């Protein structure tokens, strides 16, 4: 490609000459001399003549800056009067509006705090700096602190939950996932809300317990905060009841891990008339598995084989009929047996006096004598590879008969809610570091909940992680340039992958 430019050189007589140089990638050629000048006025005339020749046959746009000192024509710079992350902010705002949050929570301060948290999770004070870098007119910090008590109200969170439920399209017996996590505080003083308790992060500081309810894809439906010393198994029913009452759902199918459900909790779920798919503890070798092994003494269980054990309700039982599915996985058995081998080897060394006796389930103490509990070892090996799933569903949500694959696949969807917890803890930094009162913490969690919903929506549309989308889109800005009486809008060109992601967000034609 050949591009001409003007340059000034000195002649042998000491005068200055103007040349038009036609430059290409391989060098300069076809130098055209315009003339010589002895003073600045003559030199400017020659430059003007050179520019006219270069622009021969082209129209001129009068920007109102020609001939002014320090203008673009004299080598000056045009000022940028505005700059914003339009690509990123507009995409996040579109997701926020699509989820119905603009109608459910008609508050511009709330929108700004939610989207700022997705872009860069930080304190509420520093969020104003994030908004300023985005190019959005930020509220004052006094306004933010004045609005936080409003965001902490249960009614505010219920409006957001209603919008999320409408987006998820929940109906009778829809699958919902439930799990619990904890968030610790930077304090050693309990206050009745932040209390020491069982910590999944193995922390000793006071904490709060968070119960999260999502749909089967991990999209958040409701979040509740409880005292840090509240047992995990007692948080499920209040959250589910509150959700069902708010959305007038006659039934939902609760999917939860075995660790979330005690025997008393399962009875309470049954008493509430709820459908469920739960992980089942297997304390003994199931009857159906033992019968199969007796019938096939020389045969190994096939990988993926499922054993079905009906558990009908008796006349005095206040529950529905249940079915327990036991699935065998070879990879699960391999990992479990390797762990058993390691623990038994440690137990044998401890009993032989080669290592210190530590906590080990295979070390048996009887009358002051330590031995390896071979009965427990044989039982553990017999259970290796088996996992139980129990349900009281009479039919699938779509009316089709319940199958083992439906129950097991539904349970395995719990990884989606685990992903949402990871996003809230890491990408959105949900831990309330800068909040100390209950109202402030509740408001903070409401903002994180809305940010999680927007983030999951963006990920579902683009196939990108929210971290990748923010990191990529924030680099491209839209600027306004003042050129005399004219304002020019300019934008960075977008790469194809980002443009395709934006097409999927905005449902444009050609998106895939």
WOZIZI-V470020 format. One record per pair of residues at least 6 apart in sequence whose C-alpha atoms are under 7 Angstrom apart, sorted by the first residue. I is the first residue (numbers start at 0). GAP is how many residues later the second one is. If there is no record, write none. Layout:
BEGIN
i=I gap=GAP
i=I gap=GAP
END
This chain:
BEGIN
i=0 gap=23
i=1 gap=20
i=1 gap=21
i=1 gap=22
i=2 gap=19
i=2 gap=20
i=2 gap=21
i=3 gap=16
i=3 gap=17
i=3 gap=18
i=3 gap=19
i=4 gap=15
i=4 gap=16
i=4 gap=17
i=5 gap=13
i=5 gap=14
i=5 gap=15
i=5 gap=44
i=6 gap=11
i=6 gap=12
i=6 gap=13
i=7 gap=8
i=7 gap=9
i=7 gap=10
i=7 gap=11
i=8 gap=7
i=8 gap=8
i=8 gap=9
i=9 gap=6
i=9 gap=7
i=10 gap=6
i=14 gap=21
i=14 gap=22
i=14 gap=23
i=15 gap=20
i=15 gap=21
i=15 gap=22
i=16 gap=18
i=16 gap=19
i=16 gap=20
i=17 gap=15
i=17 gap=16
i=17 gap=17
i=17 gap=18
i=17 gap=28
i=17 gap=29
i=18 gap=12
i=18 gap=13
i=18 gap=14
i=18 gap=15
i=19 gap=11
i=19 gap=12
i=19 gap=13
i=19 gap=30
i=20 gap=7
i=20 gap=8
i=20 gap=9
i=20 gap=10
i=20 gap=11
i=21 gap=6
i=21 gap=7
i=21 gap=8
i=21 gap=9
i=22 gap=6
i=33 gap=12
i=33 gap=16
i=34 gap=11
i=36 gap=6
i=62 gap=420
i=62 gap=421
i=62 gap=422
i=62 gap=423
i=63 gap=420
i=63 gap=421
i=64 gap=6
i=64 gap=418
i=64 gap=419
i=65 gap=7
i=66 gap=6
i=69 gap=6
i=70 gap=6
i=71 gap=6
i=77 gap=403
i=77 gap=404
i=77 gap=405
i=78 gap=402
i=78 gap=403
i=79 gap=399
i=79 gap=400
i=79 gap=401
i=79 gap=402
i=80 gap=399
i=80 gap=400
i=80 gap=401
i=81 gap=397
i=81 gap=398
i=82 gap=52
i=82 gap=394
i=82 gap=395
i=82 gap=396
i=82 gap=397
i=83 gap=50
i=83 gap=51
i=83 gap=393
i=83 gap=394
i=83 gap=395
i=84 gap=49
i=84 gap=50
i=84 gap=389
i=84 gap=391
i=84 gap=392
i=84 gap=393
i=85 gap=391
i=85 gap=392
i=86 gap=386
i=86 gap=389
i=86 gap=390
i=87 gap=382
i=87 gap=385
i=87 gap=386
i=90 gap=414
i=91 gap=23
i=94 gap=359
i=94 gap=362
i=94 gap=363
i=95 gap=6
i=95 gap=358
i=98 gap=64
i=98 gap=65
i=98 gap=68
i=99 gap=63
i=100 gap=59
i=100 gap=62
i=103 gap=55
i=103 gap=56
i=103 gap=59
i=104 gap=55
i=108 gap=30
i=108 gap=35
i=112 gap=14
i=113 gap=333
i=113 gap=336
i=113 gap=337
i=114 gap=336
i=115 gap=11
i=115 gap=14
i=115 gap=15
i=116 gap=311
i=116 gap=334
i=117 gap=310
i=117 gap=333
i=118 gap=351
i=119 gap=10
i=120 gap=307
i=120 gap=308
i=122 gap=311
i=124 gap=16
i=127 gap=10
i=130 gap=7
i=131 gap=6
i=147 gap=292
i=147 gap=295
i=148 gap=290
i=148 gap=291
i=148 gap=294
i=150 gap=292
i=150 gap=295
i=151 gap=287
i=151 gap=288
i=151 gap=290
i=151 gap=291
i=151 gap=294
i=156 gap=289
i=160 gap=60
i=160 gap=61
i=161 gap=85
i=163 gap=57
i=164 gap=56
i=171 gap=77
i=171 gap=78
i=171 gap=79
i=171 gap=80
i=172 gap=78
i=172 gap=79
i=172 gap=80
i=172 gap=224
i=173 gap=78
i=173 gap=79
i=173 gap=223
i=174 gap=40
i=174 gap=41
i=174 gap=77
i=174 gap=78
i=174 gap=79
i=174 gap=80
i=175 gap=37
i=175 gap=38
i=175 gap=39
i=175 gap=40
i=175 gap=76
i=175 gap=77
i=175 gap=78
i=175 gap=79
i=176 gap=36
i=176 gap=37
i=176 gap=38
i=176 gap=39
i=176 gap=77
i=176 gap=78
i=176 gap=79
i=176 gap=237
i=176 gap=240
i=177 gap=34
i=177 gap=35
i=177 gap=36
i=177 gap=77
i=177 gap=78
i=178 gap=32
i=178 gap=33
i=178 gap=34
i=178 gap=77
i=179 gap=29
i=179 gap=30
i=179 gap=31
i=179 gap=32
i=179 gap=52
i=180 gap=19
i=180 gap=28
i=180 gap=29
i=180 gap=30
i=181 gap=17
i=181 gap=18
i=181 gap=25
i=181 gap=26
i=181 gap=27
i=181 gap=28
i=182 gap=24
i=182 gap=25
i=182 gap=26
i=182 gap=248
i=183 gap=21
i=183 gap=22
i=183 gap=23
i=183 gap=24
i=183 gap=247
i=184 gap=20
i=184 gap=21
i=184 gap=22
i=184 gap=247
i=184 gap=248
i=185 gap=247
i=186 gap=18
i=186 gap=19
i=187 gap=17
i=187 gap=18
i=189 gap=16
i=192 gap=15
i=192 gap=34
i=192 gap=35
i=193 gap=12
i=193 gap=13
i=193 gap=14
i=193 gap=33
i=193 gap=34
i=194 gap=11
i=194 gap=12
i=194 gap=13
i=194 gap=32
i=194 gap=33
i=194 gap=34
i=195 gap=8
i=195 gap=9
i=195 gap=10
i=195 gap=11
i=195 gap=32
i=195 gap=33
i=196 gap=31
i=196 gap=32
i=205 gap=22
i=206 gap=21
i=207 gap=17
i=207 gap=18
i=207 gap=19
i=207 gap=20
i=208 gap=16
i=208 gap=17
i=208 gap=18
i=208 gap=19
i=209 gap=13
i=209 gap=14
i=209 gap=15
i=209 gap=16
i=210 gap=12
i=210 gap=13
i=210 gap=14
i=210 gap=24
i=211 gap=10
i=211 gap=11
i=211 gap=12
i=212 gap=7
i=212 gap=8
i=212 gap=9
i=212 gap=10
i=213 gap=6
i=213 gap=7
i=213 gap=8
i=213 gap=203
i=214 gap=6
i=215 gap=197
i=216 gap=199
i=217 gap=198
i=217 gap=199
i=217 gap=202
i=218 gap=234
i=218 gap=237
i=219 gap=233
i=222 gap=226
i=223 gap=15
i=231 gap=28
i=232 gap=27
i=232 gap=28
i=232 gap=29
i=232 gap=32
i=250 gap=23
i=250 gap=24
i=251 gap=22
i=251 gap=23
i=252 gap=21
i=252 gap=22
i=252 gap=23
i=252 gap=24
i=253 gap=21
i=253 gap=22
i=253 gap=23
i=254 gap=21
i=254 gap=22
i=254 gap=23
i=254 gap=156
i=255 gap=21
i=255 gap=22
i=255 gap=23
i=256 gap=21
i=256 gap=22
i=257 gap=20
i=257 gap=21
i=257 gap=22
i=257 gap=23
i=269 gap=49
i=274 gap=117
i=274 gap=118
i=275 gap=115
i=275 gap=116
i=275 gap=117
i=276 gap=112
i=276 gap=113
i=276 gap=114
i=276 gap=130
i=276 gap=134
i=277 gap=111
i=277 gap=112
i=277 gap=113
i=278 gap=109
i=278 gap=110
i=278 gap=111
i=279 gap=108
i=279 gap=109
i=279 gap=110
i=280 gap=107
i=281 gap=106
i=284 gap=97
i=284 gap=98
i=287 gap=19
i=287 gap=21
i=288 gap=18
i=302 gap=25
i=302 gap=26
i=302 gap=27
i=303 gap=23
i=303 gap=24
i=303 gap=25
i=304 gap=22
i=304 gap=23
i=305 gap=19
i=305 gap=20
i=305 gap=21
i=305 gap=22
i=306 gap=18
i=306 gap=19
i=306 gap=20
i=307 gap=16
i=307 gap=17
i=307 gap=18
i=308 gap=14
i=308 gap=15
i=308 gap=16
i=309 gap=12
i=309 gap=13
i=309 gap=14
i=310 gap=10
i=310 gap=11
i=310 gap=12
i=311 gap=9
i=311 gap=10
i=312 gap=6
i=312 gap=7
i=312 gap=8
i=319 gap=72
i=320 gap=71
i=321 gap=68
i=321 gap=69
i=321 gap=70
i=322 gap=67
i=322 gap=68
i=322 gap=69
i=323 gap=64
i=323 gap=65
i=323 gap=66
i=323 gap=67
i=324 gap=63
i=324 gap=64
i=324 gap=65
i=324 gap=79
i=325 gap=60
i=325 gap=61
i=325 gap=62
i=325 gap=63
i=326 gap=59
i=326 gap=60
i=326 gap=61
i=327 gap=57
i=327 gap=58
i=327 gap=59
i=328 gap=56
i=328 gap=57
i=329 gap=55
i=331 gap=53
i=332 gap=51
i=332 gap=52
i=335 gap=48
i=335 gap=49
i=336 gap=44
i=336 gap=47
i=342 gap=17
i=343 gap=18
i=346 gap=13
i=346 gap=15
i=346 gap=16
i=346 gap=25
i=347 gap=24
i=348 gap=6
i=349 gap=6
i=349 gap=7
i=350 gap=19
i=350 gap=20
i=361 gap=10
i=361 gap=11
i=361 gap=14
i=361 gap=15
i=362 gap=7
i=362 gap=8
i=362 gap=9
i=362 gap=10
i=363 gap=6
i=363 gap=7
i=363 gap=8
i=363 gap=9
i=364 gap=6
i=388 gap=19
i=393 gap=8
i=394 gap=6
i=394 gap=7
i=395 gap=6
i=423 gap=6
i=423 gap=24
i=423 gap=28
i=424 gap=6
i=426 gap=40
i=427 gap=20
i=429 gap=15
i=429 gap=18
i=431 gap=9
i=434 gap=6
i=454 gap=11
i=457 gap=8
i=458 gap=6
i=458 gap=7
i=460 gap=43
i=460 gap=44
i=461 gap=39
i=461 gap=42
i=461 gap=43
i=475 gap=16
i=476 gap=14
i=476 gap=15
i=477 gap=12
i=477 gap=13
i=477 gap=14
i=478 gap=10
i=478 gap=11
i=478 gap=12
i=479 gap=7
i=479 gap=8
i=479 gap=9
i=479 gap=10
i=480 gap=6
i=480 gap=7
i=480 gap=8
i=481 gap=6
i=499 gap=11
i=502 gap=8
i=503 gap=7
i=503 gap=8
END
